Amino acid sequence: MLRRDFLVHMLTATAALAVTRTAIAQPTPSGALPTPVYLEMATKGGLFLENTARDAHARTRDPAVKRFARAEVTEQVNLANRIDGYTGGAPMAAGRAGPGGLVGGLVGAPLAVAGGAVGAATGIAGGALGIPGGAGQPGGMTTDAQKAQILEQLTGLQPGPQYDATFVAASLQGHREARMIHGAYAQTGEDPGLRRIARGAMPLIDLHIAQLSRLQGGMGDGRAG
């Protein structure tokens, strides 16, 4: 199913997992990130990264930013497919995961994050991760309202250096948050299969953080790198 549909059905899916997977039925260790919170935060964070990248791929004039945005959409769709496949969700629409399908149907599709897709799990996850809320603080999490504002800001900017810098900064923050979420579950998560998925996501998250940092560093002279 699509991840926006996955959010709607998450509680049902999690309840089913509690029955079919004994690891989820066990109590959550003290200080661990609960599986339902991990799934919600991973889904919402992934949607934010995917859809800002869709917008960037469609509108940036910078080849380096476009290449990164294309790779980012692929990363997020593939990760969503792995999570959906493990939790019992139907595979996402054919053509979404493959790079060949990005130009056209995928990147040209409307932003999936809008209205009800922006929920209220950030405060819950922030407490579970033991980190302060709010972007701009060391280790802070961007709230759903802030994500919505960033998306609105991006779609309101004209293509150019300011747009590219805003996208790169937003994606870098989103990747740092993704690293905290997936890293926390990889260490203390209650479901072994989801821990493996979370661990498997880390190398590409780290790679993209490094790439975004280089892009950001090259923007002082008005270029994306």
C-alpha positions in Angstrom: 0.0 0.0 0.0 1.1 3.6 -0.4 2.7 5.0 2.7 0.0 7.6 3.2 -2.4 4.6 3.3 0.0 2.8 5.6 -0.3 5.6 8.1 -4.1 5.3 8.2 -3.9 1.5 8.7 -0.8 1.5 11.0 -2.6 0.7 14.2 -4.4 -2.3 12.6 -1.1 -3.5 11.1 0.7 -3.1 14.4 -2.0 -5.1 16.2 -1.7 -7.9 13.7 2.1 -7.9 14.2 1.6 -8.3 17.9 -0.3 -11.5 17.3 1.8 -13.0 14.5 5.3 -11.9 15.7 6.1 -12.8 19.3 8.8 -10.2 19.6 6.3 -7.4 19.2 4.0 -9.0 21.8 6.7 -8.7 24.4 7.0 -5.6 26.6 9.0 -2.7 25.3 12.3 -2.4 27.2 12.7 0.7 29.3 14.0 3.6 27.1 13.4 1.7 23.8 11.6 3.3 20.9 8.2 1.5 20.7 7.5 -0.2 17.4 4.3 1.8 16.6 6.2 5.0 17.2 9.1 3.9 15.1 6.9 2.9 12.2 5.0 6.2 12.3 8.1 8.4 12.6 10.0 6.4 9.9 7.0 6.7 7.6 6.4 10.4 8.1 10.1 11.3 8.0 10.5 9.2 4.8 7.5 10.9 3.2 9.0 14.3 4.0 12.3 13.4 2.5 10.7 11.8 -0.6 8.4 14.6 -1.4 10.8 17.4 -0.9 13.1 15.5 -3.3 10.3 15.0 -5.8 9.8 18.7 -5.8 13.5 19.4 -6.2 13.9 16.9 -9.0 11.1 18.5 -10.9 12.2 22.1 -10.4 15.9 22.5 -9.7 18.2 23.8 -12.4 21.3 22.4 -10.7 22.4 19.0 -12.1 24.0 17.9 -8.8 20.9 18.7 -6.8 18.8 16.9 -9.4 20.9 13.8 -9.2 20.7 13.8 -5.5 17.0 14.3 -5.5 16.5 11.4 -7.9 18.6 9.1 -5.7 16.7 10.3 -2.6 13.3 9.4 -4.0 14.6 5.9 -4.9 16.1 5.5 -1.4 12.8 6.4 0.4 10.6 4.3 -1.9 12.8 1.3 -1.5 12.9 1.6 2.3 9.2 2.0 2.4 8.8 -1.2 0.3 11.0 -3.1 2.7 9.0 -1.9 5.7 5.7 -2.6 4.0 6.9 -6.0 2.9 7.9 -6.9 6.4 4.8 -5.6 8.1 2.5 -7.3 5.6 1.6 -4.3 3.5 1.1 -4.8 -0.2 4.0 -3.8 -2.5 3.8 -0.2 -3.7 2.7 0.5 -7.2 4.9 -1.0 -9.9 7.4 1.4 -11.3 7.7 3.5 -8.1 10.9 1.8 -6.8 12.9 1.6 -10.1 15.0 4.6 -11.1 13.6 4.4 -14.6 10.1 5.2 -13.3 11.2 8.4 -11.5 11.2 10.7 -14.4 7.6 11.2 -15.3 5.0 9.4 -13.2 6.8 9.4 -9.8 8.5 12.7 -9.7 5.6 14.3 -11.6 3.1 13.0 -9.1 1.5 15.5 -6.6 3.2 15.8 -3.2 2.0 13.0 -1.0 2.5 15.0 2.2 -0.4 17.3 2.6 -3.1 18.0 5.2 -3.8 14.8 7.1 -0.6 13.1 6.1 1.2 15.5 8.5 0.4 14.0 11.9 1.4 14.5 15.6 3.9 11.8 16.4 7.0 14.0 16.7 6.5 14.8 20.4 5.9 11.1 21.2 9.1 10.0 19.4 11.1 12.9 20.8 10.4 11.7 24.3 11.1 8.1 23.4 14.4 9.1 21.9 15.3 11.3 24.8 16.0 14.4 22.6 14.6 17.9 22.7 11.9 18.9 20.2 12.4 21.6 17.6 14.7 22.1 14.7 17.8 24.2 15.3 18.5 22.6 18.6 21.4 20.1 18.8 19.8 16.7 18.1 16.4 18.4 17.9 13.5 17.0 15.9 11.5 19.0 13.4 7.8 19.1 14.3 5.1 18.1 11.8 4.0 21.7 11.6 7.6 22.7 10.7 7.8 20.0 8.0 4.6 21.4 6.5 6.0 24.9 6.6 9.2 23.8 4.9 7.2 22.0 2.1 5.1 25.2 1.7 8.2 27.3 1.6 9.8 25.1 -1.1 6.8 25.0 -3.3 6.6 28.8 -3.1 10.2 29.5 -4.1 11.2 30.0 -7.7 14.0 27.7 -9.0 17.4 29.0 -8.3 20.2 29.2 -5.7 17.8 30.0 -2.8 15.5 27.1 -3.7 18.4 24.7 -3.9 19.9 25.9 -0.6 16.5 25.6 1.1 16.0 22.1 -0.2 19.5 20.9 0.8 19.2 22.3 4.3 15.8 20.7 4.8 17.0 17.4 3.5 20.1 17.5 5.6 18.0 18.1 8.7 15.6 15.3 7.7 18.4 12.9 7.2 19.9 13.7 10.6 16.5 13.0 12.2 16.2 9.8 10.1 19.5 8.7 11.5 18.3 9.2 15.1 15.1 7.4 14.5 16.5 4.4 12.6 19.6 4.3 14.8 17.5 4.2 18.0 15.4 1.4 16.7 18.4 -0.6 15.3 19.8 -0.6 18.9 16.8 -1.1 21.1 13.9 -2.0 18.9 11.7 -4.9 20.0 11.2 -6.6 16.6 14.3 -8.3 15.2 13.2 -8.0 11.6 12.5 -4.3 11.9 15.9 -3.9 13.7 17.6 -5.4 10.6 15.7 -3.0 8.3 16.6 0.0 10.5 20.3 -1.1 10.5 20.2 -1.6 6.8 19.0 1.9 6.2 21.9 3.5 8.1 24.7 3.3 5.5 22.7 5.1 2.8 21.5 7.7 5.3 25.1 8.4 6.2 26.1 8.6 2.6 23.4 11.1 1.9 24.3 13.2 4.9 27.9 13.3 3.5 26.6 14.2 0.0 24.3 16.9 1.3 27.0 18.4 3.5 29.2 18.7 0.4 26.4 20.2 -1.6 25.8 22.7 1.2 29.4 23.6 1.4 29.6 24.3 -2.3 26.7 26.8 -2.2 28.6 29.7 -0.7 29.4 31.0 -4.2 25.9 30.3 -5.5 26.5 26.9 -6.8 25.3 23.5 -5.5 28.6 21.8 -6.0 
